[in-house]
Amino acid sequence: MTRKYFGTDGIRGLANRAPMDPGNILRCGLAAGKLFANGGPLKPRVVIGKDTRLSGYMVEQALTAGFLSAGMDVFLFGPLPTPAVAMLTRSLRADLGVMISASHNPYHDNGIKFFGPDGYKLSDAQEHRIEALMDGDVQSLAAAPDKLGRAKRIEDAQARYIEFAKRTLPRSMRLDGLRIVVDCANGAAYRVAPAVLWELGAEVFKIGVEPNGFNINKECGSTAPGKLIDKVHEVRADIGIALDGDADRVIIVDEKGRIVDGDQLIGVIATSMKDKGLLTGGGVVTTQMSNLGLERYLEGLGLKLERADVGDRYVMERMREGGYNLGGEQSGHIILTDHATTGDGLVAALQLLSVVAEKKRPVSEICHVFSPVPQILESVRHSGGAPLEHPDVTAAIKAAEKRLEGTGRLFIRPSGTEPVIRVMAEGDDEALVRAVVSDIVAALGAVV
């Protein structure tokens, strides 16, 4: 079934334009409020967090109006990481959790992510039901005048998450002596991430902690680690940690200034958990984008790698189905279900830091557990239609698959968050990988 509003990770778009315009957002709040009203004696409640985008105020108020009209009480957190919203949805016994964010996108975009009362992202079926209610008679969703909800701001939400994050480590674990640079992308974790690291004993150098509504993810954070690398060199730090705008993903920089992606992090954490007898499911779950080198490394440890569709929600679904407690994406979404119900960049970084503290070895040695095979990823922007179905494109894809057969992988998909097509290939022969990607990109470019 085609989805009208929801993409790979909630609803997302240009702020103040459909689908992220105030009227549509209000209808969304009404529809979701109606769907998750518990029907019990207590008034249903929803919790709302956001990142630091200027448009967050508008989205927050429009959603709040919709939820109040649907008869839900609303608890407002203000700026808070996505995983904190998921955690507090459960902690506050809420019927629904909402995060207002467009993750790693620029400030002019925004989005809405929903969490059920169990703290997990909604299923496709639940999102379809919200869409159907949004496009129906929304007036019929409104509560009676005496059933309207109330709104309340929760002042200690950040402190609650700080304590939660610290508790994911053993009580005896401290980070004394570690010099850490943390880049918060001028986003949702700009207060909580430095506080957690400092309270655990680290010497913290913070950047990306001066949000102004416009600078979220701008030349900083996990998608632009240049400033982090420079700062690591400048202060001679042991490690650099880069979060994205809503802090559900993380990228690491070692003491030499080299980037450590999500695949390497999964390898490190999987090894540590396996050695301690904590890894369940006999392996990990990643996506089609994870490097073949990780798969080979895990096989050498006797662990399997299962691939899910791109998107941390689909990784989580496969983890729950197979009983896995570790999964993630190359982009830095790391999911540890022993601690969280969604990707948590800070908690993932803490698990890595615990390995560093235990082994007392440089991050450059700990965090490069396998040699990635050459992997090329390119994006082709399009204006709509179905370019992947064009005969010239399908012919180029078939030819590429034949050339890579037995030596590599090809993966092509439309983005779920923006109008681009991702073309990825990997294999032992870098020249061949580059050639097949170039051929497919050229074919797409001729028809988009």
C-alpha positions in Angstrom: 0.0 0.0 0.0 1.4 3.4 -1.0 2.0 5.7 1.9 1.0 9.4 1.5 2.7 11.0 4.5 5.0 8.5 6.2 8.4 7.6 4.8 11.2 5.4 6.1 11.4 7.2 9.4 8.1 9.0 10.2 6.8 12.1 8.4 9.5 14.4 7.0 9.6 17.4 4.7 10.3 21.1 4.3 9.1 23.0 7.3 5.9 25.0 6.8 5.1 23.2 3.6 3.1 20.0 3.1 3.2 17.6 4.7 5.0 19.6 7.4 2.5 22.5 7.4 0.6 23.5 10.5 -2.8 22.3 9.3 -1.5 18.8 8.3 0.4 18.5 11.6 -2.7 19.4 13.6 -4.6 16.7 11.7 -1.7 14.3 12.4 -2.0 15.0 16.1 -5.7 14.5 16.1 -5.4 11.2 14.2 -2.6 9.8 16.3 -4.4 10.9 19.4 -7.6 9.1 18.4 -5.7 6.0 17.5 -3.8 5.8 20.8 -6.5 6.9 23.2 -6.5 4.1 25.7 -10.2 4.1 26.4 -9.6 3.5 30.1 -10.6 5.5 33.2 -7.4 7.7 33.0 -6.9 10.4 30.4 -4.6 9.2 27.7 -1.2 10.9 27.6 1.4 11.7 25.0 5.0 12.9 25.5 6.7 15.2 23.0 10.4 16.0 22.5 12.2 17.9 19.8 15.6 19.0 18.5 16.7 22.6 18.1 15.3 23.6 14.7 13.5 26.9 14.5 10.4 25.2 13.1 10.3 22.9 16.2 8.2 25.6 18.0 5.6 25.6 15.2 5.4 21.8 14.9 5.3 21.3 18.7 2.4 23.8 19.1 0.4 22.3 16.1 0.8 18.8 17.4 -0.1 19.8 20.9 -3.3 21.4 19.6 -4.2 18.2 17.8 -3.5 16.0 20.8 -5.4 18.3 23.2 -8.3 18.3 20.8 -8.3 14.5 20.7 -8.5 14.5 24.5 -4.9 13.6 25.3 -2.8 15.2 28.1 0.5 16.4 26.6 3.8 16.4 28.4 6.5 18.6 26.7 10.2 17.9 27.1 11.8 20.5 25.0 15.1 19.7 23.3 15.9 16.0 24.0 17.4 13.1 22.0 15.1 10.7 20.2 16.1 7.7 22.3 15.3 9.8 25.4 11.8 10.3 24.2 11.4 6.6 23.5 12.7 5.8 27.0 10.5 8.4 28.7 7.4 7.2 26.8 7.7 4.0 28.8 8.9 5.6 32.0 6.0 8.0 32.2 3.5 5.3 31.2 2.5 7.3 28.2 0.2 6.0 25.4 2.3 7.6 22.7 5.7 9.3 22.3 6.6 11.9 19.6 10.0 13.2 18.5 10.0 16.3 16.4 13.1 16.1 14.2 14.5 15.6 10.7 17.5 13.8 12.1 20.7 14.7 10.1 18.9 16.9 7.6 19.4 20.7 7.5 17.4 23.1 9.7 14.8 23.9 7.0 13.5 20.4 7.1 11.6 18.9 10.0 9.8 15.6 10.8 7.7 13.7 13.2 8.6 10.3 14.7 6.1 8.2 16.7 6.7 5.7 19.5 4.1 3.4 20.9 3.6 2.9 24.6 6.3 0.2 24.6 8.9 2.7 23.3 9.2 1.1 19.9 8.6 2.9 16.6 5.2 2.3 15.1 4.6 -0.4 12.5 3.7 0.2 8.9 0.1 -0.9 9.7 -0.2 1.7 12.5 1.2 4.4 10.2 -1.4 3.5 7.6 -4.2 3.8 10.1 -3.0 7.3 11.1 -2.9 8.3 7.4 -6.4 7.0 6.9 -7.7 9.0 9.9 -5.9 12.2 8.7 -7.6 12.0 5.3 -11.0 11.3 6.8 -13.4 13.4 8.8 -11.0 14.9 11.3 -13.8 16.8 13.1 -15.2 13.5 14.1 -12.0 12.8 16.0 -12.3 15.8 18.3 -13.2 15.2 21.9 -16.2 16.7 23.6 -15.5 20.1 25.3 -15.3 18.5 28.8 -12.8 15.9 27.5 -10.1 18.2 26.2 -6.6 17.5 27.4 -4.1 19.6 29.3 -0.5 20.5 28.5 2.4 20.4 30.9 6.1 21.0 30.5 8.4 18.4 32.2 11.4 20.3 33.6 13.6 17.4 34.6 13.4 15.3 31.3 17.1 16.0 30.5 18.2 14.9 34.0 16.2 11.7 33.8 18.0 10.8 30.5 21.4 11.7 31.9 20.9 9.2 34.7 19.5 6.6 32.4 22.5 6.9 30.0 25.0 6.5 32.9 23.2 3.4 34.2 23.9 1.6 30.9 27.4 1.2 32.3 28.4 -0.8 35.4 28.4 1.4 38.5 32.1 0.8 38.9 32.9 2.0 35.4 34.5 5.5 35.1 36.1 7.4 32.3 38.8 9.0 34.4 41.8 10.0 32.3 40.1 10.0 29.0 40.2 13.2 26.9 37.0 13.2 24.8 35.8 15.7 22.2 32.0 15.5 21.7 30.3 17.2 18.7 26.5 17.5 19.4 25.7 18.9 16.0 24.0 21.9 17.6 21.1 19.5 18.1 19.1 17.7 20.7 21.9 16.4 22.8 23.8 19.6 23.2 23.3 19.6 26.9 22.9 16.0 27.9 25.8 14.4 26.1 28.6 16.5 27.6 27.0 16.2 31.0 27.0 12.4 30.9 30.6 12.2 29.8 31.7 14.7 32.4 29.8 13.0 35.2 31.5 9.7 34.3 34.9 11.4 34.9 36.1 12.3 31.4 37.8 15.5 30.5 35.3 16.8 27.9 35.8 19.2 25.1 32.5 20.1 23.5 31.7 21.6 20.1 28.3 21.9 18.3 26.6 23.0 21.5 25.4 26.5 20.5 22.1 26.0 18.7 20.4 29.0 17.2 17.6 27.4 15.3 19.5 27.5 12.0 22.8 25.7 12.6 21.7 22.2 13.5 23.9 19.7 11.5 25.6 22.7 9.7 29.2 21.7 9.1 29.2 19.7 12.3 27.9 16.4 13.7 28.1 12.9 12.4 27.5 13.9 8.7 30.3 16.5 8.8 33.1 15.4 11.1 35.7 17.8 9.9 35.6 20.1 12.9 35.6 17.1 15.2 38.8 15.7 13.6 40.5 19.1 13.9 39.5 19.4 17.5 40.8 15.9 18.3 44.2 16.9 16.9 44.2 20.3 18.6 43.6 19.0 22.1 45.3 15.6 21.6 42.1 13.8 22.6 41.8 10.1 23.0 38.6 10.0 21.1 36.0 12.1 19.3 32.3 11.5 19.3 30.0 13.0 16.7 26.2 12.8 17.2 23.6 13.9 14.7 20.7 16.3 15.1 18.5 14.1 17.2 21.4 12.0 18.7 20.1 8.6 17.5 23.3 8.0 15.5 27.0 8.3 16.3 30.3 8.4 14.4 33.7 8.0 16.2 37.0 9.6 15.4 40.1 7.9 16.8 43.1 9.7 18.3 44.8 9.8 14.9 41.8 11.6 13.4 40.5 8.6 11.5 36.7 8.1 11.2 35.2 5.0 12.7 31.7 4.2 11.2 28.8 2.2 12.5 30.1 -1.1 11.0 33.3 -0.9 12.9 31.4 0.0 16.1 29.1 -3.0 15.7 32.2 -5.2 15.2 33.8 -3.9 18.4 30.6 -4.1 20.5 29.7 -7.5 19.2 33.1 -8.8 20.1 32.9 -7.4 23.6 29.4 -8.8 24.2 30.3 -12.2 22.8 33.4 -12.4 25.0 31.2 -11.6 28.1 28.4 -14.0 27.1 26.0 -11.2 26.6 25.3 -11.4 22.9 22.0 -13.1 22.0 20.6 -14.4 18.7 24.0 -15.8 17.6 24.9 -12.6 15.7 23.8 -9.1 14.8 21.3 -7.4 12.4 22.5 -4.7 10.0 21.2 -3.4 6.6 22.1 -3.9 3.0 24.5 -1.0 3.3 26.8 -2.7 5.8 30.2 -3.6 4.5 31.0 -7.1 3.3 34.2 -6.8 5.5 32.0 -6.8 8.6 30.1 -9.9 7.5 33.4 -11.7 7.0 34.8 -10.6 10.3 31.7 -11.8 12.2 31.8 -15.1 10.4 35.4 -15.5 11.7 34.0 -15.1 15.2 31.3 -17.7 14.6 28.6 -15.1 14.4 26.0 -14.4 11.7 25.1 -11.2 10.1 21.5 -10.7 9.1 20.5 -7.9 6.7 17.2 -6.0 7.1 15.8 -3.2 4.9 17.5 0.2 5.3 16.1 2.1 8.3 16.7 1.4 12.0 13.0 0.6 12.4 13.4 -2.4 10.1 16.6 -3.4 11.9 14.7 -3.4 15.2 11.8 -5.4 13.8 14.3 -8.1 12.6 16.1 -8.0 16.0 12.8 -8.6 17.8 11.8 -11.4 15.5 15.2 -13.2 15.8 16.0 -12.5 19.5 19.0 -10.3 18.7 20.2 -7.7 21.2 22.6 -5.9 18.9 22.0 -4.3 15.5 22.6 -1.1 13.6 23.5 0.7 10.5 26.7 1.8 8.9 25.5 5.4 9.3 25.9 5.0 13.0 22.4 3.9 14.2 23.4 1.4 16.9 20.6 -0.4 18.7 21.3 -2.2 22.0 18.0 -3.7 23.1 19.3 -4.5 26.6 19.2 -0.7 27.1 17.0 1.0 24.5 14.2 0.5 22.1 15.7 2.6 19.3 19.1 3.7 18.1 21.0 5.7 20.8 24.2 7.4 19.7 25.3 8.4 23.2 24.7 4.9 24.7 26.5 3.3 21.8 29.5 5.6 22.4 29.4 4.7 26.1 29.6 1.0 25.3 32.7 1.6 23.2 34.2 3.8 25.9 33.8 1.0 28.4 35.8 -1.3 26.1 38.5 1.4 25.8 38.6 1.9 29.6 38.8 -1.9 30.2 41.5 -2.7 27.6 43.5 0.5 28.2 44.5 0.6 24.5 44.3 3.4 22.0 41.0 3.8 20.2 42.8 3.4 16.8 43.7 -0.2 17.9 40.3 -1.1 19.4 38.1 0.4 16.7 39.5 -1.0 13.5 38.6 -4.7 13.8 38.3 -5.4 10.1 39.4 -4.1 6.8 36.4 -2.9 4.8 36.2 -4.0 1.1 35.9 -1.1 -1.4 32.4 0.3 -1.3 31.1 3.1 -3.5 27.9 4.9 -2.8 26.4 7.6 -5.0 23.1 9.4 -5.0 21.1 10.5 -8.0 18.5 13.2 -7.5 15.3 12.9 -9.4 12.0 14.8 -9.8 9.6 11.9 -9.6 8.4 9.0 -11.7 9.9 5.6 -11.7 13.5 5.9 -13.2 14.5 2.5 -11.9 11.9 1.0 -14.2 13.3 2.6 -17.3 14.6 -0.1 -19.8 18.0 1.5 -20.1 18.4 1.6 -16.3 17.3 -2.0 -15.7 19.7 -3.1 -18.5 22.6 -1.3 -16.8 21.7 -2.9 -13.4 21.6 -6.4 -14.9 24.9 -5.9 -16.6 26.4 -4.7 -13.3 25.1 -7.6 -11.4 26.6 -10.0 -13.9 30.0 -8.3 -13.6 30.0 -8.4 -9.8 28.7 -12.0 -9.6 30.7 -14.0 -7.0 33.0 -11.0 -6.1 30.8 -8.4 -4.7 27.3 -6.9 -4.1 25.1 -4.3 -5.7 22.3 -2.5 -3.8 20.1 0.2 -5.3 17.2 1.8 -3.5 15.1 5.0 -3.5 15.6 7.1 -0.4 12.8 7.1 2.0 13.5 10.7 3.2 14.4 12.7 0.1 14.0 12.4 -3.7 17.2 10.6 -4.5 18.2 7.1 -5.6 21.1 5.5 -3.7 23.4 3.3 -5.8 25.9 1.2 -3.8 28.3 -1.5 -4.9 31.1 -3.2 -3.1 33.7 -5.9 -3.8 37.3 -6.9 -3.7 38.1 -5.2 -7.0 37.8 -1.4 -6.4 38.1 -0.5 -10.1 35.3 -2.8 -11.0 33.1 -1.5 -8.2 33.7 2.1 -9.4 32.9 1.2 -13.0 29.6 -0.5 -12.3 28.4 2.4 -10.1 29.4 4.9 -12.7 27.5 3.0 -15.4 24.3 2.8 -13.4 24.6 6.5 -12.3 25.1 7.5 -15.9 22.0 5.5 -17.0 19.9 7.1 -14.3 21.2 10.5 -15.1 20.1 10.2 -18.7 16.5 9.5 -17.7 15.8 11.6 -14.6 
